[in-house]
Amino acid sequence: MSSISKRHGIASGGNWIVDRIKLIDHFPARGLLANILSESRGTGGAPANVLMDLARLQAPFPLTGLGVIGRDEDGALLLEACRLLAINTRFLSILDPVPTSYTDVMTESATGDRSFYHSRGANARFTPELVPIDQLSCRIFHLGYLLLLDAMDQPDPETGTVAARLLRALQAAGIKTSLDVVSEDSDRFRTLVPPALAYVDYLILNEIEIGRIVGLAVRHPDGSLDAAALIEAVDRIYAIGPMELVAVHMAEGVYLRNRAGLCWSRGSRRLPPGFIRSSVGAGDAFCAGMLYGIHEGWPIEQAGELGIATATASLADSSATGGVHSRAEVLALAAQFPERPPPVKI
């Protein structure tokens, strides 16, 4: 039996964040006032969200977190949350006196829309040297988020970026790689993301992010989805890197395409008024469902269904992961609601 076939579990490294969530009555215009209706604190960032969602789904394989936190109250919150969900934090480095990264999440009560104000903190110190590849037994390593990991986004003379160097080393060790990027309003996508795509097996991101990587607007001026542009964006992504799967999630649903050219699209659920408490973490919830199915060797359609169901469940809670429960429960919840038309006609 090969070393690759013996691998088991999912590890995730990158941004470990504490979300300071403020529910507001509306987004004010510049210089005007909005009211804070409630406040809470929760875990956030790609590794925390994805691993905690997998744990809540009761994934039947080990989960391991890697990254950098501070020796402070926020760092302790992240460690305790992982302990309660049996997530291995052996490789989660603690720095002193660098503070744990945090984000002020402003969530509009009526819509669930949110804005983020981020303090990079300890995450800026996450480097490949903190990923002991020879000690990892995972089958999949999920890295997130590019564009928000200062050390990983630095140039590398061989691979283009430091993140690409890490992903190359992971693949060389027989570990499948998964990647997500942060949604930011910048032109850095086209310079910092493509180098990594040469070493990514599963690219899981939203429609705006994929459009910015290849320089295509995937929404019309009125905000509606441009399905033809989305298809073209995914095609262009495959001209950059040989991914096994590209999965694009959006409010309207999901569009997947694998390397062999198989495409699949499914609409999101039509949810009743008041169901959505917040969309914080919904993208990571979709990613967790997808990675669960990929790890278990499911067809991409089945993995996509679990991704949609997990994202649906996450919308019902103001925190990033609190709405997610067992796999059976999230699938049953999503089945209660009618589907929207698929965003892409296959």
C-alpha positions in Angstrom: 0.0 0.0 0.0 1.4 3.4 -1.0 2.0 6.2 1.6 -0.6 8.3 -0.2 -3.3 5.7 0.2 -2.5 5.4 3.9 -3.2 9.1 4.5 -6.3 10.0 6.4 -7.9 13.2 7.7 -7.9 16.9 6.9 -5.5 19.5 8.1 -6.0 23.2 7.6 -3.6 26.1 8.0 -3.8 29.9 7.6 -5.9 32.6 9.2 -7.0 31.9 12.8 -9.2 34.8 13.8 -11.6 35.8 16.6 -14.7 37.4 15.1 -16.2 40.3 17.2 -19.6 40.2 15.8 -21.8 43.3 16.0 -25.4 43.0 14.8 -26.5 46.5 13.5 -29.8 47.9 12.3 -28.4 49.1 9.0 -25.2 50.1 7.1 -24.9 53.9 7.4 -23.6 56.2 4.8 -20.2 57.6 5.4 -20.2 59.9 8.5 -23.6 58.7 9.7 -24.8 56.6 12.6 -26.0 53.0 12.9 -27.2 51.2 16.1 -25.5 48.1 17.5 -28.3 45.7 18.4 -26.2 43.0 20.0 -22.5 41.8 20.3 -20.9 38.4 20.5 -17.5 36.9 20.0 -16.7 33.8 18.0 -14.1 31.9 16.1 -13.2 32.7 12.5 -10.8 32.3 9.7 -10.5 29.5 7.2 -8.8 26.8 9.4 -11.1 27.4 12.4 -14.3 27.6 10.3 -13.6 24.6 8.1 -12.3 22.3 10.8 -15.0 23.2 13.3 -17.7 22.7 10.6 -16.2 19.3 9.8 -16.2 18.4 13.5 -19.9 19.5 13.8 -20.7 17.5 10.7 -19.2 14.5 12.7 -16.6 13.8 10.0 -15.2 10.3 10.5 -11.6 11.3 10.2 -9.0 13.3 12.2 -8.8 17.1 12.0 -5.6 19.1 12.5 -5.1 22.8 12.7 -1.9 24.8 11.9 -1.2 28.5 12.2 -0.2 31.2 14.6 -2.1 32.7 17.5 -1.1 35.0 20.4 -0.8 34.1 24.1 -3.9 36.1 24.9 -7.7 35.8 25.6 -8.6 35.5 22.0 -6.0 32.7 21.4 -7.3 30.9 24.5 -10.8 31.1 23.0 -9.6 29.4 19.8 -7.8 26.7 21.6 -10.8 25.9 23.8 -13.1 25.8 20.9 -10.8 23.3 19.2 -10.5 21.2 22.3 -14.3 20.9 22.7 -14.5 19.6 19.1 -11.5 17.3 19.4 -9.5 19.2 16.8 -5.7 18.6 17.1 -3.9 21.9 17.8 -0.4 20.3 18.3 0.9 22.4 15.4 -0.9 25.6 16.3 2.0 27.9 17.3 1.6 30.5 20.1 3.6 33.7 19.9 4.1 36.2 22.7 3.6 39.2 22.7 2.0 39.2 19.2 -1.8 39.4 19.5 -4.2 37.0 18.0 -5.8 38.2 14.8 -9.3 39.6 15.1 -12.1 40.9 12.8 -14.9 43.3 13.7 -17.8 41.8 11.7 -20.6 44.3 11.2 -23.8 42.3 10.3 -27.0 44.0 9.1 -29.9 42.5 10.9 -32.4 42.5 8.1 -30.3 41.0 5.4 -27.4 39.2 7.0 -25.0 41.2 4.8 -21.7 42.0 6.5 -18.6 44.2 6.4 -15.2 43.3 7.9 -12.6 45.4 9.7 -9.5 43.2 10.2 -6.4 43.3 12.4 -3.8 40.9 11.0 -2.0 40.2 14.2 -0.2 36.8 14.6 -1.4 35.5 11.2 1.1 37.7 9.5 3.8 35.4 11.0 2.6 32.1 9.5 5.3 30.7 7.3 6.1 27.3 5.6 8.6 26.6 8.4 5.6 26.2 10.8 4.1 23.4 8.7 6.0 20.2 9.7 5.1 18.2 6.5 7.0 15.1 7.6 4.8 14.9 10.7 1.5 15.3 8.9 -0.6 12.2 8.1 -3.5 14.0 6.5 -5.0 13.2 3.1 -5.9 16.9 2.4 -4.4 20.2 3.5 -6.6 23.2 3.1 -4.9 26.6 3.0 -6.8 29.9 3.5 -6.8 32.7 3.0 -4.4 33.9 0.4 -4.1 37.7 0.2 -4.5 37.8 4.0 -1.3 35.9 5.0 1.5 38.4 4.8 4.4 36.0 5.0 2.8 33.5 2.6 2.0 36.3 0.1 5.7 37.2 -0.2 7.6 36.5 -3.5 9.6 33.3 -3.9 12.3 33.0 -6.6 11.3 29.5 -7.6 7.5 29.2 -7.3 6.4 32.9 -7.5 5.1 33.1 -3.9 5.9 31.6 -0.6 2.4 30.0 -0.5 3.1 28.3 -3.8 6.3 26.9 -2.3 4.4 25.4 0.6 1.7 23.9 -1.6 4.4 22.4 -3.9 6.0 20.7 -0.9 2.7 19.4 0.4 2.0 17.8 -3.0 5.5 16.3 -3.2 4.7 14.6 0.1 1.6 13.0 -1.3 -0.9 15.4 0.3 -3.8 16.8 -1.7 -4.0 20.5 -1.5 -7.1 22.8 -1.2 -7.1 26.6 -1.5 -9.3 29.5 -0.6 -8.6 33.3 -0.9 -10.0 36.3 0.9 -12.6 38.6 -0.7 -10.9 42.0 -0.9 -11.2 45.0 -3.2 -7.8 45.1 -4.8 -5.9 44.1 -7.9 -3.6 41.7 -6.0 -5.6 38.6 -7.2 -3.9 38.5 -10.6 -0.4 38.6 -9.2 -0.5 36.6 -5.9 -3.0 33.8 -6.6 -1.9 32.3 -10.0 1.5 31.1 -8.8 -0.3 28.9 -6.2 -2.7 27.4 -8.7 0.1 25.2 -10.2 0.1 23.3 -6.9 -3.6 23.1 -6.0 -5.8 20.1 -6.3 -9.1 21.6 -5.1 -9.8 25.3 -5.6 -12.9 26.4 -3.6 -13.9 30.1 -3.7 -16.7 32.5 -4.6 -17.7 34.0 -7.9 -16.1 37.5 -7.3 -12.8 36.0 -6.3 -12.5 33.7 -9.3 -13.5 36.6 -11.6 -10.8 38.8 -10.1 -8.1 36.2 -10.5 -8.6 36.1 -14.3 -9.8 39.7 -14.8 -13.4 39.0 -15.7 -16.5 40.7 -14.3 -18.9 37.8 -13.5 -21.8 40.0 -12.5 -23.7 42.5 -14.7 -23.8 46.2 -13.7 -27.2 45.5 -12.0 -25.7 42.9 -9.8 -27.1 39.9 -11.5 -24.9 36.9 -12.3 -23.3 36.7 -15.7 -23.3 32.9 -16.1 -21.4 33.0 -19.4 -18.6 35.0 -17.8 -18.5 32.7 -14.8 -18.0 29.7 -17.1 -15.3 31.5 -19.0 -13.6 32.5 -15.7 -13.4 28.8 -14.7 -12.1 27.8 -18.1 -9.4 30.4 -17.8 -8.5 29.1 -14.3 -7.8 25.7 -15.9 -5.4 27.4 -18.3 -3.4 28.5 -15.2 -3.3 25.4 -13.1 -4.2 21.6 -13.4 -6.7 21.5 -10.5 -8.7 18.3 -10.0 -11.7 20.4 -9.1 -12.8 24.0 -9.1 -15.9 24.8 -7.0 -17.5 28.2 -7.1 -20.1 29.2 -4.6 -22.4 32.3 -4.7 -25.7 33.5 -3.4 -27.5 31.9 -6.3 -25.9 28.4 -5.8 -22.9 26.5 -7.0 -21.0 25.8 -10.1 -18.4 22.9 -10.2 -16.1 21.7 -12.9 -13.5 19.0 -12.7 -10.3 18.5 -14.7 -12.0 16.1 -17.0 -14.6 18.7 -18.0 -17.5 17.4 -16.0 -19.7 20.3 -14.9 -22.4 20.5 -12.3 -24.6 23.3 -11.0 -27.2 23.5 -8.3 -29.3 26.4 -7.0 -29.2 27.6 -3.4 -32.3 27.2 -1.2 -35.2 29.7 -1.0 -35.1 30.6 2.7 -38.0 32.1 4.6 -37.8 35.7 6.0 -35.9 35.8 9.2 -34.0 32.5 8.6 -30.7 34.2 7.8 -29.0 35.5 10.9 -25.7 36.1 9.2 -23.7 35.0 6.2 -20.4 35.0 8.1 -18.7 31.7 7.5 -21.1 30.5 4.8 -18.4 30.1 2.2 -16.2 28.1 4.7 -19.2 26.0 5.5 -19.6 25.2 1.8 -15.9 24.4 1.7 -16.2 22.0 4.7 -19.1 20.1 3.1 -17.1 19.8 -0.2 -14.0 18.6 1.5 -15.9 16.1 3.6 -17.2 14.5 0.3 -13.9 14.8 -1.5 -12.1 13.1 1.4 -14.6 10.2 1.4 -14.3 9.8 -2.4 -17.9 10.9 -3.2 -18.9 12.0 -6.7 -18.6 15.8 -7.0 -22.4 16.1 -7.2 -22.8 14.5 -3.8 -20.1 16.6 -2.3 -21.7 19.7 -3.8 -25.0 18.8 -2.2 -23.4 18.5 1.2 -21.6 21.8 0.7 -24.9 23.6 -0.1 -26.6 22.0 2.9 -23.8 23.0 5.3 -23.8 26.5 4.0 -27.6 26.7 4.4 -27.3 25.6 8.0 -24.6 28.1 8.8 -26.8 31.0 7.7 -29.2 30.3 10.6 -26.7 31.4 13.3 -24.9 34.8 13.8 -21.5 33.1 14.4 -19.4 31.5 11.7 -20.0 27.8 12.7 -22.7 27.7 15.3 -25.5 26.8 12.8 -23.8 23.6 11.6 -24.8 20.2 13.1 -24.4 16.6 12.0 -24.4 15.6 8.4 -27.8 14.1 8.6 -29.2 17.2 10.3 -27.9 19.7 7.8 -29.1 17.6 4.8 -32.6 17.3 6.4 -32.7 21.1 7.1 -31.8 22.0 3.5 -34.3 19.5 2.2 -37.1 21.5 3.8 -36.7 24.4 1.4 -37.2 24.6 -2.4 -34.2 25.1 -4.6 -33.5 28.1 -6.8 -32.8 27.5 -10.5 -29.2 26.5 -11.0 -27.0 29.5 -11.6 -25.4 27.9 -14.7 -27.3 25.8 -17.2 -25.4 22.6 -17.9 
